């Protein structure tokens, strides 16, 4: 299931407190989607990395109660006591079987030891697939049957929509647009430690904003996305020197064009980012796009529409539709 469809399904199921398990390769954004849902709904979010826990971390520590003359369990402080939210059990199938047993009770009964999960809280768990080269334990059938299971796919279109909202470096968005296959290069059979994923491209964004020396940039990027992809990406971003004046285009003061495909990818993503930051520049970009290569003109408009930009009111958009309607069928 693609990220956008998965998000919609999760939003519906968490409102009904239906336990959900997300399967998927490492670094594709499973936890980010759950966290985003909680943020948009303005509810609580607790992320528990079960692979790093002991059984007592969930169940609590036993203590002697003088009044009842019995042993009780003191539940951990990080578990919610009230309100609404999502309790996210990450790396569930990477946790030791004894930890999974504690989680099993929490998921099945919404309680563990003396603790009871508030009614307003939903449980979402996630884990890597058994063939993804990580440490995993087979999930017991009774526990698996307690979840609604989804397997998350990598979608370039969904990632690009997210990247625009996250304001990732335009060079990254442009590169992935032109090289779809380099968004996710994980191979479970390979022993290579570095590979490209949506998560590692976010690292690249941070690296580009850092003060890494140009002489070591290839090695640093290789450590995030692998050498082959890093070499290709660095070669791609050299086109920045051949770009038309982006600011002038956004201000409606330039009609400079390029016929180079790699330049047009960077130009298109830069114009989309510019409009998303300042919607008043929409007509200037649409006017410019009228004389742009058709596939890039359409890509700009579709990217803007997917990011919620309304343009039906624009007279220039009506002219644009007449010119490119044959490509929209």
Secondary structure, 3 states (H helix, E strand, C coil): CCHHHHHHHHHHHHHCCCCEEEECCCCCCHHHHHHHHHHHCCCEEEEEEHHHCCHHHHHCEEEEECCCCEEEEECCCCCCCCCCEEEEEECHHHCCHHHHHHHHHHHHHCEECCEECCCCEEEEEEECCCCCCCCCCCCCHHHHCCCEEEECCCCHHHHHHHHHHHCCCHHHHHHHHHCHHHCCCCCCCCCCCCCCCHHHHHHHHHHHHCCCCHHHHHHHHHHHHCHHHHHHHHHHHHHHHHCCCHHHHHCCCCCCCCCCHHHHHHHHHHHHHHHHHCHHHHHHHHHHHCCCCHHHHHHHHHHHHHCCCCCCCCHHHHHHHHHHHHHCC
